[in-house]
Amino acid sequence: MTSDHVTTIPGDRTDDRAPLVELAGVSKYYGNIRALEDVSLVVNAGEISCVLGDNGAGKSTLIKIIAGLHRHDSGSFAIEGEETKLANPREALDRGIATVYQDLAVVPLMPVWRNFFLGSEPTKGKGPLKRMDVELMRRTTRAELLRMGIDLRDVDQPIGTLSGGERQCVAIARAVYFGAKVLVLDEPTAALGVKQSGVVLKYVAAARDAGLGVVLITHNPHHAYLVGDRFVLLKRGAMFGSHSREEITLDELTRQMAGGSELDDLRHELERAPAPTHLGGHTSSGAEK
């Protein structure tokens, strides 16, 4: 007799077929306001699932559900094949889901190593002699950043002196170090220039190559197509497209993201009408006397 449920034992990898995260027909309402309706998303290990949409499309609500900030009202939310409703962000972290928000939760004047371990500082000694293990934190921070390909000049420098792209990369490396299986990135390139965006996307790909499942939230189809394996498009809280990379081209993804048929209608509306051949209602045959 077979069962859809797979029991996991130490060293057993038979559950690899189950997505790390799977949302099916998820909806979320705030009173009479529809924030999300019937949205589905699959996040597999070693893949990047991109969620695209303009402001107000429902991306933030989707992030909050995955991160444990809000509970969905209907549909199913499964983590490694087990249906769940996360109670809070700590539970999400304990289940291996780390979220890096656009407005990074860092203390600008603290050094990089302190921000890397913020809230999870290792200690040494006992009783009244117990203290933070500063050398371990410095050494670990530098090693983990190097492992992700980030050669930081000095981990003692305030994190506020780093560029936006470098701060994003530190946050990604931190999530990997603390055992994240799923990395949710909220518009990581939104406030960055072309070069810094490329740096961040390189480390997003490095997280994927390390075996993580990545959810990349963005409104930029070009950035999404550079690294994405799956694409979900949201509009006004509803899903209006879901494609694998093999099923869609960058041009079509950009067209759908820009509005597709709505954009065509707008272009027709904005086309200039032919200029009148005669101005002011005068005709050549009716000369004034």
BAMAR-186631 format. One record per residue (C-alpha): residue in one letter; z, y, x. Coordinates in steps of 0.02 Angstrom, whole numbers, padded with zeros to 5 digits, always signed. Layout:
N
AZYX...
This chain:
289
M+00000+00000+00000T-00050+00167+00073S+00029+00338+00055D-00032+00513+00083H+00135+00556+00163V+00144+00527+00350T+00312+00498+00430T+00329+00581+00599I+00427+00495+00737P+00453+00554+00916G+00294+00534+01015D+00194+00492+00859R+00033+00594+00841T-00038+00515+00683D-00011+00679+00587D-00137+00774+00691R-00257+00769+00545A-00143+00877+00438P-00175+01064+00461L-00034+01161+00541V-00037+01277+00391E-00132+01257+00228L-00131+01374+00079A-00219+01316-00079G-00244+01429-00230V-00099+01542-00181S-00060+01692-00293K+00069+01830-00282Y+00113+01960-00414Y+00227+02110-00410G+00260+02137-00595N+00090+02167-00673I+00009+02204-00506R-00099+02068-00431A-00075+02066-00242L-00157+01896-00212E-00245+01776-00329D-00308+01601-00293V-00322+01621-00103S-00344+01470+00010L-00331+01459+00199V-00330+01317+00326V-00258+01335+00502N-00289+01192+00623A-00221+01168+00798G-00338+01239+00929E-00432+01346+00803I-00437+01528+00753S-00444+01566+00567C-00494+01747+00533V-00444+01840+00375L-00553+01992+00344G-00539+02131+00218D-00524+02318+00196N-00362+02411+00160G-00287+02347-00002A-00379+02181+00008G-00217+02079+00013K-00207+02043+00199S-00029+02109+00217T+00033+02006+00069L-00045+01850+00144I+00042+01884+00309K+00210+01906+00222I+00193+01739+00133I+00149+01645+00292A+00287+01735+00389G+00421+01694+00260L+00450+01873+00202H+00389+01839+00024R+00371+01683-00080H+00209+01644-00171D+00212+01632-00360S+00085+01492-00383G-00023+01376-00280S+00035+01272-00133F+00089+01316+00044A+00102+01169+00163I+00159+01162+00345E+00095+01008+00437G+00064+00921+00272E+00233+00961+00195E+00232+01080+00047T+00359+01219+00066K+00420+01390+00012L+00493+01482+00160A+00657+01569+00125N+00649+01697+00266P+00562+01739+00431R+00692+01641+00531E+00642+01483+00439A+00460+01520+00478L+00503+01538+00663D+00602+01376+00657R+00447+01292+00583G+00340+01359+00726I+00259+01510+00641A+00266+01670+00744T+00198+01835+00677V+00147+01980+00788Y+00134+02137+00684Q+00022+02286+00719D+00173+02397+00747L+00251+02288+00881A+00440+02270+00870V+00478+02325+01048V+00604+02442+01127P+00492+02560+01228L+00622+02611+01358M+00679+02433+01395P+00592+02335+01534V+00458+02207+01496W+00572+02059+01534R+00707+02122+01415N+00581+02141+01274F+00510+01969+01312F+00681+01890+01277L+00742+02016+01148G+00860+01926+01029S+00851+01762+01127E+00929+01809+01294P+00984+01662+01404T+01158+01676+01479K+01256+01604+01623G+01441+01586+01656K+01580+01551+01533G+01714+01646+01441P+01743+01823+01504L+01617+01793+01645K+01476+01751+01525R+01328+01868+01552M+01140+01878+01533D+01042+01781+01662V+00935+01928+01716E+00851+01841+01862L+00798+01695+01752M+00726+01815+01624R+00631+01913+01756R+00563+01755+01838T+00517+01671+01673T+00432+01827+01603R+00322+01847+01756A+00279+01660+01760E+00236+01652+01575L+00128+01807+01583L+00037+01735+01734R+00012+01572+01640M-00078+01669+01505G-00180+01757+01639I-00082+01921+01630D-00045+01984+01806L+00081+02121+01769R+00122+02236+01912D+00308+02247+01879V+00409+02163+01740D+00547+02292+01769Q+00439+02434+01706P+00475+02498+01529I+00363+02411+01405G+00321+02581+01332T+00222+02620+01490L+00101+02476+01456S-00061+02502+01362G-00074+02445+01181G-00176+02295+01234E-00050+02244+01366R+00094+02254+01242Q-00004+02143+01121C-00031+02018+01261V+00155+02015+01305A+00194+01979+01121I+00068+01835+01119A+00140+01761+01280R+00316+01775+01208A+00266+01680+01051V+00186+01541+01154Y+00340+01528+01267F+00461+01511+01120G+00365+01364+01050A+00253+01437+00916K+00128+01317+00840V+00048+01448+00729L+00019+01626+00788V-00015+01758+00654L-00089+01919+00725D-00092+02073+00614E-00240+02185+00662P-00207+02166+00850T-00360+02271+00899A-00352+02403+00761A-00288+02545+00871L-00373+02493+01033G-00531+02544+01122V-00673+02425+01164K-00606+02371+01334Q-00426+02343+01276S-00488+02251+01122G-00583+02133+01236V-00425+02101+01338V-00325+02057+01182L-00462+01943+01114K-00464+01852+01280Y-00279+01811+01262V-00302+01764+01079A-00430+01637+01140A-00307+01580+01274A-00176+01545+01139R-00306+01443+01044D-00349+01347+01203A-00164+01312+01228G-00170+01214+01063L-00100+01343+00943G-00171+01376+00772V-00210+01562+00761V-00226+01672+00606L-00317+01832+00655I-00304+01970+00525T-00437+02102+00551H-00559+02219+00467N-00682+02205+00612P-00812+02067+00587H-00878+02086+00765H-00707+02049+00840A-00681+01905+00718Y-00848+01824+00757L-00817+01832+00944V-00671+01710+00933G-00662+01642+00755D-00689+01463+00696R-00660+01498+00510F-00678+01656+00407V-00593+01701+00243L-00643+01864+00160L-00525+01954+00041K-00564+02090-00083R-00437+02169-00201G-00321+02021-00182A-00453+01888-00218M-00551+01777-00101F-00738+01812-00108G-00794+01709+00041S-00740+01562+00149H-00851+01501+00290S-00846+01399+00449R-00931+01473+00602E-01080+01356+00581E-01110+01416+00404I-01128+01602+00433T-01208+01723+00554L-01130+01883+00618D-01255+01986+00519E-01212+01897+00357L-01025+01908+00392T-01043+02094+00425R-01146+02115+00266Q-01017+02025+00160M-00876+02121+00241A-00967+02286+00208G-00988+02246+00024G-01151+02147+00016S-01240+02184-00149E-01126+02334-00181L-01189+02411-00020D-01368+02381-00074D-01334+02466-00241L-01255+02613-00152R-01404+02630-00037H-01521+02637-00186E-01412+02771-00267L-01413+02876-00110E-01599+02866-00080R-01678+03037-00101A-01789+03064-00251P-01966+03126-00211A-01972+03314-00191P-02058+03402-00340T-02234+03458-00304H-02206+03624-00391L-02049+03731-00383G-01985+03850-00515G-02099+03780-00652H-02255+03877-00594T-02426+03797-00587S-02578+03847-00488S-02684+03864-00646G-02566+03985-00732A-02576+04137-00619E-02479+04288-00678K-02573+04446-00724
